[in-house]
C-alpha cells in the first residue's frame, strides 16, 4: 500500500512541478521503509523493480508524456528488466533513485535506474526496456516523443550491453 502513496506523491509533484525535458535525469530521494524489507532485513529484491517504476513515473510525468498518454489512451508497459545488485540498502536508509532514458529504437525505450546510497556508491543498477501501448498495439517511440514536441530527437547510440541484451531476447 505504501508504494501506492509514493506513486501518487510522485505524480502530484510531477504535475505541479516545472516541466522537464524527457531526457533529463530524474532524481527521487527515497527511504527504505520496514515493509520494503525481506527476511534478511534489507531492501527486498523485488522492491527494487517496483521502486524503479517510481523513477519512470517521474520521467513521464515531468516531461508531459503522462498527460499526453492519458489523452490518447496509451499506457506504459515494461517488457524486460535486468538488475545487478551491488550493495544492500538497510531499513530506514535514505537513497537517491536516479533514472534516465539511455536510448530508444523504433519500439522500445531503454531506461536506467541507479539506486545511489548517501555515500555515492551504487546499491543496484536496473535496466528496463519499456514501451507505450494502446489497447491494440505498441506506440512507435517516434510517435510518443512527437506527442511531447520531441519531433527531431535522435536516439543516442545503443550501448553495447543493450545491443547484446537485444541479441539474446526472443
Buried (B, 14 or more C-beta within 10 A) or exposed (E): EEBEEBBEEBBEEBEEEEEBEBBEBBBBEBEBBEEBBEEEEBBBEEBBBEBBBBBBBBBBBBBBBBBBBEEBEBEBEBEEBEBEBEEBBBBEBEBBBBBBBBBBBEEBBBBBBBBBBEEEEBBBBBBBBBBBBEEEEBBBBBEBBBBBEBEEBEBEEBBEEBEEBBEEEE
